[in-house]
């Protein structure tokens, strides 16, 4: 309430950067600074926001063509601007206050103890503001109102939320995912250092549990603060996938003792976390309330967690595939030593990913039937998840019947991962259409396109290189 009245009283309130414009595309449309997310009333009033939002509001009210995600964000920002303007001008509060003997019996619509005294105090303060009273008198009246408000019993629902404020402040200050990322990078470097490999493969493997505990702790903090699964936005899914990569890499370490491979995977997982923490304008770390359609902890946990953890298994297959392609070109004479085990690790990770993704798709269909009245509707998110699943199933089938050899599996797994990128990122950030609108956003498209072009180029260059070297060796013999 102090902030609320501060906005009413403070003359420079319209200069405060309070309105959140999350989407980079919307900031670009409004010609706002691209390196900020919060803007003042003055900045947005001087932007073309009103001219762009009013036709969209009229179209929405008339039941015309549905708004695109960027258009919905424009309307949302306009509503924020309008509400804040009403608050700063005092109209928002004046509309709720009765000036005709506010303390009189039966006039106040509020029945809580002390509500009449509070309403009378608010009325007196607003009258003083309207009459231009001096600052000393206003300060005394504001203090009287503050004392009355503090004497009021707090709503039980608000009391429950207040207990989480300190936890949220601690979560923001700890930056636990950032420090876990640095620890992962350090462990990855150690795993690639020959003197430390034996230690990590033996008794020292428990050191890798430290980042696991840290990431798990951060995810549990988000769950406790919000009351929901930690993967309600793209930021949460990135952290969850990094967590899955960590868990599955430990399984690989215990089963295959490939410390160098696991170390490279840890470096990649640390890079994912650093990337997630370093792009708050695209991957928002905010603990925002989730949409009504997602307010089912059972389905949100079972469906979304299962789908996204499958991406972790596919990510490991992609990483090992890329490592193998590069190693095969640089040191082809050593391929016989490591290719069978590396190919087998990729095969197992693809099996795990296909199993988890298939289960997640089925669970999503059951949830869709519960929420939307149909099991399957060829929604873009559903369709691309199925395409990714079929793509990796084809790899498993090809490897099982002998169409794809071990080196071919290393080459095909990074290419199949591009289907995961489309299902995971592309539908939300590029297509931005369908019933899964709660996950839509924008930004980062150039980086993703660069990655996809680079990935295809890497596979093409390495495969051509290994074939050229093989032909050269055959001609020499």
LOFI-236529 format. One record per residue (C-alpha): residue in three letters; x, y, z. Coordinates in steps of 0.25 Angstrom, whole numbers, plus 5000, padded with zeros to 4 digits. Example, Ala and Ser with C-alpha at 12.3 -4.5 7.8 and 13.67 -1.06 7.14 Angstrom:
2
ALA504949825031/SER505549965029/
//
This chain:
477
UNK500050005000/UNK501250095003/UNK501650074988/UNK500250094983/UNK500150234990/UNK501550264987/UNK501150254972/UNK499950354975/UNK500750454982/UNK502150444975/UNK502250544964/UNK503250464956/UNK502450334957/UNK502250344942/UNK503750334940/UNK503950204948/UNK504250084940/UNK503149994945/UNK502449934932/UNK503049794928/UNK503149774913/UNK503649634912/UNK503649604897/UNK504849654889/UNK503949664877/UNK502949754884/UNK504149844889/UNK504549854874/UNK503149884869/UNK503049994879/UNK504450054876/UNK504950034891/UNK506349994896/UNK506649854893/UNK507549834905/UNK506449864916/UNK505149794920/UNK504449904928/UNK504050044923/UNK503350164929/UNK501950224926/UNK502550334919/UNK503450244910/UNK502250164906/UNK501250284905/UNK502250344894/UNK502350204887/UNK501350164876/UNK500750064886/UNK499350124887/UNK499250134872/UNK499649994870/UNK498849934882/UNK497449994880/UNK497149924867/UNK497549794873/UNK496649814885/UNK495449854876/UNK495749724867/UNK495849644880/UNK494549704885/UNK493849684872/UNK494249534871/UNK495049554859/UNK496349474855/UNK497049424867/UNK498249504872/UNK499649454870/UNK500549444882/UNK501249574879/UNK499949644877/UNK499449584891/UNK500749644897/UNK500449774891/UNK499049784897/UNK499549734911/UNK500649844911/UNK499549944907/UNK498649894919/UNK499849904928/UNK500050054924/UNK498650084925/UNK498550034939/UNK499850104944/UNK499350234938/UNK498050214946/UNK498750194959/UNK499750304957/UNK498650404954/UNK497850354966/UNK496650314958/UNK496850174961/UNK496650204976/UNK495650314975/UNK494750224968/UNK494650134980/UNK494550234991/UNK493250304995/UNK493350444999/UNK491950465005/UNK492150435019/UNK493050315017/UNK492950275032/UNK491450285033/UNK490750155036/UNK490350075024/UNK491050155014/UNK492350075013/UNK492249945006/UNK493349885014/UNK492949805027/UNK494349765033/UNK494649825046/UNK495349965045/UNK494949975030/UNK494150105032/UNK495250175040/UNK496250135028/UNK495250185018/UNK495050315025/UNK496550325027/UNK496750305012/UNK495650405008/UNK496250505017/UNK497650485011/UNK497150494997/UNK496350625000/UNK497650685006/UNK498350644993/UNK497250704984/UNK497250834992/UNK498850844992/UNK499150835007/UNK500550845011/UNK501450725012/UNK501550725027/UNK500050705028/UNK500050605017/UNK501150525024/UNK500350525037/UNK499050475030/UNK499850365023/UNK500550325036/UNK499150315043/UNK498650225031/UNK499850135031/UNK499650115046/UNK498150075044/UNK498549985033/UNK499649915041/UNK498649885052/UNK497749815042/UNK497849655043/UNK498549605030/UNK497849515021/UNK498149365023/UNK498549345008/UNK499449465009/UNK500149415021/UNK500449285014/UNK501049355003/UNK501849455012/UNK502549335018/UNK503149305004/UNK503649455001/UNK504949425009/UNK505149295001/UNK504949364988/UNK505949474992/UNK506949364996/UNK506749294983/UNK507049414975/UNK508249454983/UNK508949314983/UNK508949304967/UNK509049154970/UNK508949114955/UNK510149204951/UNK511049144962/UNK510649004958/UNK510949034944/UNK512349084948/UNK512548964956/UNK512148874944/UNK513148944935/UNK514248924946/UNK513948774947/UNK513848764932/UNK515248814931/UNK515748724941/UNK515148604935/UNK515848634922/UNK517148654929/UNK517848514929/UNK518348514944/UNK516948534949/UNK516248434940/UNK516548314948/UNK516048384961/UNK514748424955/UNK514548294949/UNK514748224963/UNK514548274977/UNK514448424972/UNK513148404964/UNK512348464976/UNK512948604973/UNK512048604961/UNK510848594971/UNK511148744976/UNK510548814964/UNK509448714964/UNK509048744978/UNK509148894975/UNK508348894962/UNK507348804969/UNK507248904981/UNK507049014972/UNK505848944965/UNK505248904978/UNK505349054983/UNK504549094970/UNK503548984973/UNK503349024988/UNK503249174984/UNK502249154973/UNK501549034977/UNK501648974963/UNK502548894955/UNK503848964952/UNK503748964937/UNK502649064934/UNK503449144924/UNK504649124914/UNK505649164925/UNK505149044934/UNK505248944923/UNK506648984920/UNK507048964935/UNK506248834935/UNK506948784923/UNK508348814928/UNK507948744941/UNK507548624933/UNK508848624925/UNK509548624938/UNK508848504944/UNK508948424931/UNK510448454930/UNK510648394943/UNK509948274939/UNK510948264927/UNK512148294936/UNK511748174944/UNK511448084933/UNK512448114922/UNK513648184930/UNK513748284919/UNK514248394927/UNK514748484916/UNK513348474909/UNK512648504922/UNK513548624924/UNK513148674911/UNK511748654914/UNK511848734927/UNK512548844920/UNK511348854911/UNK510348844922/UNK511048954929/UNK511049034916/UNK509549014915/UNK509349064929/UNK510249184927/UNK509449214914/UNK508149204921/UNK508649304932/UNK509249394922/UNK507949424914/UNK506949474923/UNK506349564913/UNK505949434904/UNK505949324915/UNK505249394926/UNK505649344940/UNK504449414947/UNK503549334956/UNK502249374949/UNK500849314952/UNK500549204942/UNK499349204933/UNK498049144937/UNK498149024927/UNK499448984934/UNK498948984948/UNK498948834949/UNK500148794957/UNK499948644953/UNK499848664938/UNK500948774938/UNK501848684946/UNK501648554938/UNK501448604924/UNK502448724923/UNK503548674932/UNK503548544924/UNK503548604911/UNK504648704914/UNK505548604921/UNK505548524908/UNK506248644902/UNK507348624912/UNK507648474907/UNK507548524892/UNK508448644896/UNK509548544901/UNK509348454888/UNK509548584880/UNK510848624888/UNK511448484887/UNK511148484872/UNK511848614870/UNK513048584878/UNK513148454871/UNK513048524857/UNK514148614860/UNK515048504867/UNK514848414855/UNK515348524845/UNK516548564854/UNK517048424858/UNK516448324849/UNK517448224852/UNK516948214866/UNK515448184862/UNK515448034865/UNK515748064879/UNK514648154883/UNK513548154872/UNK512848024878/UNK512648074892/UNK512348224887/UNK511348164877/UNK510648084888/UNK510548194898/UNK509848274887/UNK508948154884/UNK508548144899/UNK508248294900/UNK507448294888/UNK506648174894/UNK506448244907/UNK506048374900/UNK505048304891/UNK504448234903/UNK504248364911/UNK503748444899/UNK502748334895/UNK502248324909/UNK502148484910/UNK501348484897/UNK500348384902/UNK500248464915/UNK500048594908/UNK498948524899/UNK498148484912/UNK498348624918/UNK497848684905/UNK496648594905/UNK496348644920/UNK496648794917/UNK496148814902/UNK495248694900/UNK496148624889/UNK497348524890/UNK498048574878/UNK497848694869/UNK499148714861/UNK499448834868/UNK500848884864/UNK501448844878/UNK500848704877/UNK501248684863/UNK502748724864/UNK502848644877/UNK502348524869/UNK503248554857/UNK504448564867/UNK504048424873/UNK503848364859/UNK505248414854/UNK505948354866/UNK505148224865/UNK505648214850/UNK507048224855/UNK506848114865/UNK506148024855/UNK507248054844/UNK508348024854/UNK507647894859/UNK507447834845/UNK508847884840/UNK508547994831/UNK509248094840/UNK510648054844/UNK511348104857/UNK511948224851/UNK510648254843/UNK509948264856/UNK510948364862/UNK510648444849/UNK509148434849/UNK508848464864/UNK509248614863/UNK508348624850/UNK507248564857/UNK507448654869/UNK506948774860/UNK505548714861/UNK505648724876/UNK506148874874/UNK504848894865/UNK503948824875/UNK504548894887/UNK504949034882/UNK504349054868/UNK502949034872/UNK502949134883/UNK503849234878/UNK503749224863/UNK502349164859/UNK501749224871/UNK500349164867/UNK499449054873/UNK498749024886/UNK500149024894/UNK500149174894/UNK500549184909/UNK501949144904/UNK502149244893/UNK503149354893/UNK504149414883/UNK505649444882/UNK506849364879/UNK506449314865/UNK507749364859/UNK508549284869/UNK507749154867/UNK507849164852/UNK509349184853/UNK509449064861/UNK508548984851/UNK509449024839/UNK510648994847/UNK510248864851/UNK509848814837/UNK511148874832/UNK511948804843/UNK511348664839/UNK511548684825/UNK513048724826/UNK513348614836/UNK512648504828/UNK513348554815/UNK514648564822/UNK514548424827/UNK514148364814/UNK515348444807/UNK516348384817/UNK515748244816/UNK515848254801/UNK517248304802/UNK517748194811/UNK517048084802/UNK517848144790/UNK519148144797/UNK518947994801/
//
